[in-house]
Amino acid sequence: MITKIVGKLESIKDEYIIVGVNGLYYQVLLPSGLVQKLRLSKDVGDEISLYTLYYIEGGFGMGNQFPRLIGFLNELDREFFEKFITVKGLGEKKALKSLTMPVKNIAAAIELGNTKEISSLPGIGPRMAEKIMAELKGKLSVYALMKEGEPLTVKHEKLLDFKDETLEILTEQLGYKKKEAQEMIYTALFKNKNIKSAEELVKEIYSLKK
């Protein structure tokens, strides 16, 4: 099982990159959004580090099986993807094509029940968006609150930074139940992505409840 790959970027294609490691060259499939990011931030010959997911295209017990590697910039993106593809009918390639937004934004949309935004992702559509909601809503809160571009280094049950502080204010000082407080936090952050402190977040939550 290959779980991480570090090497030199040899080329960038539309759906994958080639990574060179000690004379071996690996084809690594990437989410659509990550391909575009690398085109802007990396040059051929640069070092690249990816957390990888190994799978067999075609499935076990079927003909024409091909081993594949999928790459992500951090472990939480990979973990989100593993949950994402548990939705029946959403295979690895369709899921990769659909990931044109940051994982945290997609997770937040699912947690908020924003079917319209999920259905707008490439290859998803309204029917698949409804299936995604039915199977994943309520299971992705940690990804909705992750720092963009940074891996999560704390336990999943713990929220991050000012979001954690806001949750404590809502539950311990204002008497809200944890689930209700989390939903208010998701909604406020989805409405206003420029919030950077617990004070701003509490104010936004209050304004939405007026």
C-alpha positions in Angstrom: 0.0 0.0 0.0 1.5 3.4 -1.0 0.2 6.1 1.3 2.7 8.9 0.6 4.9 9.9 -2.3 7.7 12.4 -2.3 9.6 13.1 -5.5 10.2 15.5 -8.5 7.3 16.7 -10.6 8.0 15.4 -14.1 4.9 16.6 -15.9 1.3 17.9 -15.4 -1.5 16.5 -17.5 -5.2 17.3 -17.5 -6.2 14.7 -14.9 -2.9 13.5 -13.4 0.8 14.2 -12.8 4.0 12.2 -13.2 6.2 12.0 -10.1 9.8 10.7 -10.3 11.2 8.9 -7.4 14.7 7.3 -7.6 14.3 6.3 -11.2 10.7 5.2 -11.0 7.9 7.3 -12.4 4.4 7.2 -10.9 1.2 8.4 -12.5 -0.8 10.1 -9.8 -4.5 11.1 -10.4 -5.5 14.4 -8.8 -8.7 16.2 -8.0 -9.5 18.8 -10.7 -9.0 21.8 -8.5 -5.5 20.5 -7.4 -4.4 20.1 -11.0 -5.1 23.8 -11.6 -3.4 24.8 -8.4 -0.2 22.9 -9.3 -0.2 24.5 -12.8 0.0 27.9 -11.1 2.3 27.0 -8.2 4.7 24.3 -9.4 7.3 23.9 -12.2 8.7 20.7 -13.7 11.6 19.6 -11.6 10.1 21.0 -8.3 9.8 18.6 -5.4 6.3 17.5 -4.6 4.8 15.6 -1.6 1.4 14.0 -1.8 -0.6 11.7 0.5 -1.9 8.9 -1.7 -4.8 6.5 -2.0 -4.3 3.3 -3.8 -7.1 1.5 -5.6 -7.8 -1.0 -8.3 -9.7 0.4 -11.3 -12.2 -2.1 -12.5 -12.8 -3.7 -9.1 -11.8 -7.1 -7.8 -13.2 -10.1 -9.7 -13.5 -8.1 -13.0 -11.3 -8.1 -16.1 -9.0 -5.2 -17.1 -7.9 -4.3 -13.7 -5.5 -1.4 -13.3 -3.7 -0.2 -10.1 -4.2 3.6 -9.6 -2.8 6.2 -7.2 -4.7 9.3 -6.2 -2.9 12.2 -4.6 -3.8 14.9 -2.1 -1.9 17.7 -0.4 -2.9 16.6 3.1 -4.2 13.7 5.0 -7.6 15.2 5.7 -8.3 15.8 2.0 -7.5 12.1 1.4 -9.8 11.1 4.3 -12.6 13.3 3.0 -12.3 11.7 -0.4 -12.5 8.2 1.1 -15.8 9.2 2.8 -17.0 11.0 -0.4 -16.7 7.9 -2.6 -18.7 5.7 -0.2 -21.8 7.3 -1.8 -23.3 4.7 -4.2 -22.7 5.5 -7.8 -20.0 8.1 -7.1 -16.8 6.4 -8.3 -13.2 7.6 -7.9 -13.0 9.3 -11.3 -16.3 11.1 -11.1 -15.4 12.2 -7.5 -12.0 13.5 -8.6 -13.6 15.5 -11.5 -16.1 17.0 -9.1 -13.6 18.4 -6.6 -13.2 21.8 -8.1 -13.7 23.6 -4.8 -11.7 23.2 -1.6 -12.7 20.2 0.5 -13.8 22.5 3.4 -16.3 24.3 1.1 -17.8 21.1 -0.2 -18.1 19.6 3.3 -19.7 22.8 4.6 -22.3 22.8 1.7 -23.1 19.1 2.5 -23.5 19.9 6.2 -25.7 22.8 5.5 -27.9 20.8 3.1 -27.0 23.1 0.2 -28.0 20.7 -2.6 -27.8 23.4 -5.2 -24.1 24.1 -4.7 -23.3 20.4 -4.6 -25.3 19.7 -7.8 -23.3 22.5 -9.5 -20.1 20.5 -9.1 -18.9 18.9 -12.4 -20.5 15.5 -13.1 -22.7 15.6 -10.0 -26.2 16.9 -10.9 -29.3 17.1 -8.8 -30.0 13.4 -8.4 -26.4 12.6 -7.2 -26.4 15.7 -5.0 -29.5 14.3 -3.2 -27.8 11.0 -2.7 -24.7 12.7 -1.3 -26.8 14.7 1.1 -28.7 11.6 2.3 -25.6 9.5 2.9 -23.1 12.1 4.2 -24.9 15.0 5.9 -24.0 15.0 9.6 -20.7 13.1 9.0 -18.4 15.8 7.7 -18.2 18.6 10.3 -14.5 18.2 10.9 -13.8 18.8 7.2 -16.1 21.9 7.1 -14.1 23.5 9.8 -10.6 22.5 8.7 -8.0 25.3 7.9 -7.8 25.8 4.2 -4.5 24.4 2.9 -3.4 23.0 6.2 -3.7 19.4 7.6 -5.6 18.9 10.8 -3.3 17.9 13.6 -5.8 17.5 16.5 -8.5 14.9 17.2 -11.5 15.0 14.9 -13.9 15.8 17.8 -12.0 19.1 18.5 -12.8 22.1 16.4 -10.1 24.6 15.4 -9.0 28.0 16.7 -11.8 30.6 17.1 -14.4 28.1 16.0 -13.6 26.0 19.1 -13.8 29.1 21.2 -17.2 30.1 19.7 -18.6 26.6 20.3 -17.6 26.9 24.0 -19.3 30.3 24.2 -22.5 29.1 22.6 -22.7 25.9 24.7 -21.3 26.8 28.1 -22.2 30.5 28.3 -25.3 30.8 26.2 -26.9 27.4 26.9 -27.2 26.1 23.4 -26.9 22.3 22.7 -23.7 21.3 20.9 -25.4 20.2 17.7 -27.4 23.4 17.5 -24.3 25.5 18.2 -22.3 23.6 15.5 -25.1 24.2 12.9 -25.1 27.9 13.7 -21.3 28.0 13.3 -21.5 26.2 9.9 -24.2 28.6 8.7 -22.4 31.7 9.7 -19.1 30.6 8.2 -20.8 29.6 5.0 -22.5 33.1 4.8 -19.4 35.0 5.6 -16.0 33.4 4.7 -14.0 36.5 6.0 -14.7 35.8 9.7 -11.4 35.5 11.6 -12.2 35.6 15.3 -14.7 34.3 17.8 -16.1 37.8 18.3 -16.8 38.2 14.6 -18.3 34.7 14.4 -20.7 35.3 17.4 -21.8 38.7 15.9 -22.5 37.0 12.5 -24.5 34.2 14.3 -26.5 36.8 16.2 -27.2 38.8 13.0 -28.5 35.7 11.2 -30.9 34.9 14.1 -32.5 38.3 14.1 
